[in-house]
C-alpha cells in the first residue's frame, strides 16, 4: 500500500462508521421513549452506555495491541451490529429497563474497540509506507469526513425516524455490515506486527505495565489524561443538553425539528474546522498554542451560551446556536493537533492501549459531569449549567500550559511536507 491508499482506507472506514453511528444520534432518546421508557429511564440507559465505555476502554485497547488493530476494529463493528439488532428487539417487545441498561453498556463496548485501534492503525501504516507529511493534516481530513457523515446521517435518521423509529436502526445494521467488509478488505496491520505468542493474559499484563510507563508516567500524556475530564468529559454534557436548551430559548417546546437543524449546523462547523487544519498550521508554531487558544475561546463561548437565556425570545436561540457552532468548530481544530501530539510521544507497541486510556478519562469525566451539571440545571437553569460547564472546561488550561512548557519536539507544528510523522527530530524516543 502507498500512503495515499492508507489515507483512502482510513477515510472510507471513518465515513462508513460515522454514518452508521450518526443515523440514530438525533432520535435515540425519542426511540427509547417510544419503547415505553420514562425520561429518567432513557437517561439511565444513556448513562449505562457511557459507563460501558469507561469499563471496557482499557481491555479493548489491550486487544488491539496484543491481537491486532484490524481484529479490534472488526470486533467493534460486529459488537455494534449485534447490539443494534438487540435494541430493535427490545423496542419491539417493550422490554424492561434492566435489559436496556445491559444492551446500552454493550454498545459502549463496541465503540471502545474502535477508539484506540483506528488511530493507532493509521499512524503505524503511514509510517510504514513512507508518509512524510504532517499527521495532523490527515486527522483534519478525518474530522471533515466525520462532519460530513454526521450531517448526512443525522438528517437521514431524523427523516426516516419520522416514518418509523425502527428504520434508522435497521439501516445502521446494514451499514455496519459494510464497515466489517471494508475493514476486512483494506485494514491490514501494516507497520505493526501483533505478538500472538503466549497467552492473552500474559500479553495483557505486559502491555498494561508498559502502557502505564508510557501513559501515566509519560509527562505530556499524563497532562492530557488529567485535562480530559474537563474537556471531553464536560463536552459530553454540552452535546446532550443543547436539545432542550435550544427549544427553551426558541420558546416552543414542540419545535423538535430545531434539534436536527442544530445538529446539522454543528456538523458543518466540524467539517470547516477539520478542513482548516492546514491554515492553522501556517499561523501557529506549536500544537499546544492551538490547543490553549481554542480551549480558551471555547470556554468563553460556553459561558456566553449560558448567558443567552437572559436575552429575549428568540434572540437568545440564535446567539446560542451560533456560539455552539463556533465551539464545535474550535473543537474540530484542536482535535487533530492533540491527536498528532499524543501519537508522537507514544511508542507503537502501546499506542492503542494508551490512546484508549486517554479516551477512558474523558468518558469517566462524562459519567461525573452529566449528573452533576444536570443537577445544576434542575436546581437553577440550563443556562446556569452552561455557565458552569464553561468554567469547568477552562480547568484544562493549566494542564495544557504544562505540556507547552515541556518544549518537546512533538509540540512543533510541522510546516513542511517533509516533516516526520512522529517522534523527535533527533531520532530518539520522544519522552
N, C-alpha and C positions, 0 to 999 in steps of 0.2 A: 504493500500500500504506500501511497505518497501522502505527504501532509495534507494535500487537498482532499484526498479520499477520506482521511481520518476526520477532517472537519465536516465533510459532507455527511458521513455516517453519524457523527455526533449531533449535528443539527437536525437530521432526519429523525433520529431517536428522540431528541428533545421535543420536536414538533409533535410526533405521534403521542408521546407520553403526556405532554401538557394538554393536548387537545382532548385526550381521553379523560384526564382528570378534571378539566375545566367544564366539561359538559354538565356536571352536577353542582358546581360551586354556587351558582346563583339560585338553585332551587332546593338544595339539600334539606334546609330547615323546613321548608314547605312540604317536602316529601315525608319527613318524619311526622309532621303534624297530620298529614293526610292519612298516615298509617295508624293514627289513633293515639299518638303520644301527646302529652301536655307540653307546654312551652318549657317548663322546668325539666321534664324528661328529655326533651330534644337537646337541651344544652348539657345534660348529663351524658348523653350519647356522644356529643361533640368533645366533651372533656375526656371521655374514655379513649377517643381517637388520639388526642394529644398525649395522654398518659401512655398509650401503647407505643408511641414514637419514643418517649423517654425510656421505657423499659427495654425495648428491643434495639435501640440505636447502636450500642457498642457490640452486642453479639453479632448483628448482621454486618457490621464493619469488619469484624474478625473473619467472617465467612468470605468476604470479598478479598481480604489479604491472604487468607490461607488456601482458599479453593478457587479463586479467580474472580475478576470483576464481571466477566461475561456471565458466569453462573449466578452471581449475586443479582445482577440486573434481571435475568430471566426469571429467577425465583420471585423477585419483586413483582414483575408483571403477572406471573401466574397466581401469586397470592391475591393481588388486586382483582384478577379475573374471578377467582372463586368467591371472594368476599363480596364483590359487586353482585354476583348472582345470588348470594345468600341474602343480601339486602333486599333484592327483588322478592325473594321468597318470604322474608319477614313482612314486607309490605302487603303481599297478597293475603297472608294468613292473619295479619294484625297481631303480631307476636308481642309477648310481654317485654317490658323494658330491659330485663336482665339479658335477653338474647341480643337486643340492640347494643348493649354495653360490650358484650363479648365480641360481636362481629365488628363493631367500631374499633375496638382495640386491635383486632387482627388486620383491619385496613391500615392502621398505623404501622403495623409490622411490615406490610407490603411497601410502604413508602420508605421505610428505613433501609430496605435492601438497595434502594436507588441512591440514597443521599451521598454516601462516600464513594461508591463504586463507579458511578458515571464520570465524576470529575477526575478521579484517580486514573481511570482508563484513558481519558482524553490526554492528560498531561504525559503519561508514560508513552502512549502511542505517538504523540507529536515529537517527543524527544527521540524515540527510536527511529522515526522516519526522517529525521534531519531538519525538522522545522526550526527556523532561526528568527522568527518574528516575535512580536510581543504577545504573550499569552493572554493578557487582558483584552486584546482585540478579539480573540476567539470567544472569550467569555462574554464580551459585549454583543457579538453576533448571536450568541445563545440567548441573552436577555431579550434582544429584539425578536428573535424567533419565538420565544416563550410568550412574549407580549402579544404577538400576532395570533398565536394559537389560543391564548386566553380570550382574546377579543372574539374570535370566531366561535369558540366553544361555549362561552357564557351566553352569547346571543342565541346560538342554535339550541342550547339546552333550555333557555327560557321559552323559546317559541315551541319546541317540542313538548316541554312540560305542560304548556297550556292545553295541549291535546290530551296527553296522559302522562302522569309523572313517571310511569314505568318506561316510556320510550327512551329518554336520555340514558337510563341505566342499561338498557338493552344495547343501545348503540355504543356505549362505553365498553361493554364486554367485547363487542366485535372489534373495536379499535385496539383493545388490549391483546387480542389475538394477533393483530398486525404488528404490534410492538414486539411480541415474542418472536415472530417470524423475522422481523428486521434485525433484532439483536442476534439471533442465531446465524444470520447470513453475514452481517458486517462487523459485529463487535467481538473480534478476536483479541486475546491478551497479547498485544504487540508491545515489546519493550518491558514486559513483566512476566516472569515465569513463576506461577504459584507453586509452592512446595507441598506436594501431595504425599510426601513420605511421612510415616509416623501417624499417630492418632490425632484426631481433630482436637481433643482435649489438650494434648501436649503443645500442639501448634498454637492453640488459643492462648494458653498461658504465656508462651514465649512472645507472641505478638502483643498481648496486653501489657506485658512488662516493658517491652521496647516502646510501646505507644505512650506509656506514662513518661518514659525518658524523653521522648520526642514531642510529648504533649504538655503535660503539667510542668515538667522540668525544663521545658524549652521556653526561655523567657518571652519571646514575642508571641508564641502560640498561647502561653498562659494568659497573657494580657487580653488576647482576643476571646479566650474562653470566659474570662471574668466580665468582659464587656457584653457578651452575647445575651444574657438575661435582660439587659436594659435596651438592647437594640432589637434583636429578633423576638425576644420574649414579649416586650411591650408591643411590638408591631403586630403580633397575632391578635391582641385585643383591639388595636386600632382598626384592623381589617374587619373583624366581626361586628364592631359597634357602629360602623358607618351607616348600615342599612336603616336601623330605627332612628338614628340621629338625623339623617338627611330627611326622612319623612317628617320628623318633628319640625325641622327648620322650614320645610316646604309648607307645612300647615295642613297637610292632607294625609292621614294615616293609611288611606286606601290606595295611594298612588304608588303601588309596588313596582310599577314599571321603571320608576326612578332608580331603583337598585340596579337594574340592568344597564341603564344609561351611565350610572356612576362607575360600574364595573368596566364598561367599555372605555370610559374616559381614562381610568387608571391603567388599563391595558395599553392604550395608545401612548400614555406617558411613559410606560415601561419600554415600549418599542423605541420611542425617541431617545430615552436615556441610554439604552443599550447601543443604539446606532451612533451615539455621540462620544463614545469612549475615545476614539482617535483624536477628536477635538480636545478633549480633556487632557490627553497626553501631551498636547502641544503647549498647554497653559501651565501645567503643574510639573514640578521637578521630582516630587516624591509621591508615592502612593498614599502614605499617611496624611499628606496635606489634603488630598482629595477626600479621604475619609473624615478628617476633622472638619473640613468645610461643609461637606454635605450633612454630617450629623448635627452640626450647629444650626444650620438653616432649617433642617427638618424638625428639630426640637422646637424652634421658634414658630414654625408653621403649625405644628400640632397645638401649641398653646393658643395661637390665633384661631385655629379651628374651634376650640372650646369657647373662645370669646365671641364667636359668631352668633351664639344664641342670644346675645344682647341686642342684635340688630333686628330690624323689622322683617316680618314675613313678606315675600320670600327672599329678601336681600341676603339674609344670613345663609340661606341654602346655597346661593350662587357663590358667595365668598368661601363657604366651607368646601364645596366641591372643587373649586379652583385650587384651594390650598392643599387639599388631599391629593389632587392630581400632581401638584408640584412635589409633594412628599414622595409620591410613587416614582416620579422622575429622578429625584435625588437618590432614592434607594437603588434605582436601576444603574445610576452612575457609580455608586460606591461598591456595589456587589462585585463586579469584575475586578476591581482593584484589590479588594480584600481576598478574593479567591486567588489572584495571582501571587499576592504576598504569602499567603499560607502555603501554597504549593511550592514556593521557592524555599521554604525553611523546614519542609517535612520530607524525610527520606522516602523513596519509592516503596520499600517493603512495608512500611507502616502507614502509608498515605491514606488509604481508605478508612482505616480504623480511627486515625486522628481526626480526619475530616468528619467522621460520624460523631466523634466525641464533641466537636465544635457544634454540630447540629443538635446534639443532645442538650447542651447547656442552654441553647436558645429555646428548645421545646420545654425544658424544665422551667425556664422563666415564664413561658406562656401558661403553664399549669398554675403558677402562682399569680400572675398578673390578671388572668381572666376573672377569677372570682373576686380578687382584691379591687380591681378597677370597676368591676360590675357592682360591687357593694358601694363604692363611691358614687356611681351613677344612680343607684337606688336611693341612697340617703340624700344626695344633693341633686345632681342632674347629669345627663350625658355630657353636656358641655364642660362641667367640672371634671368629669372623668378624662376628657381630652386634655384639659389643662394639666392635670396630674400626670397623665401619660407623657406629655411633652417634657415635663420636669424630669421624670424618671428616664426618659430617652437620653437626656443630656448627661446622665450619670456615667455613660460610657466614655465621655470625653477624656477624663484623666487617664484611663487605660490606653486609649489611642495615642495620647500625648506621650505616654511612657514608651510605647512602641517607636514613635518617631524619634525620641531621644536616643535610642539604641544605635541609630545610624547604620543599619546593616545594608549590604548591597541589595538585598531583596526589596528594599524600600525605594530604590531608584526607578523612576519611570523610564521604560525602555523606549527611547526616542527613535532608534534606528532599526530597520528590519533585520539587521544582522545581530541584534542583541540576543543573548541566550534565553532559553525558556525559563530556566530556574537555576538557583544556586548562586554561589559567589563568583565574582568576576575573576578571582584568582584560582578557581577550580576546586577550592576546598569546600568541605561541608558548611552550609550556611547557618550554623547555630552558634 
